[in-house]
């Protein structure tokens, strides 16, 4: 019974901290009137090795990069869809 109460207290603490962090806006550091478009990569070393098909869905795609990291791209509009051709 004690373990269950301790678990609930820890979970409540985690939820409180998460809610507090989410409640405060995070500055992106972006300047208004910037000449960069939203489609430009953040880093100049954006060397993509391959697209990871297993994680592909209608609104997002995941790339494996040269430095061993993964980058996810998501959109409010469909990136992938089936048309009459397939």
Buried (B, 14 or more C-beta within 10 A) or exposed (E): EEEEEEEEEEEEEEEEEEEEEEEEEEEEEEEEEEEEEEEEEEEEEEEEEEEBEEEEEEBEBBBBBEEEEEBEEEEEEEEEEEEEEE
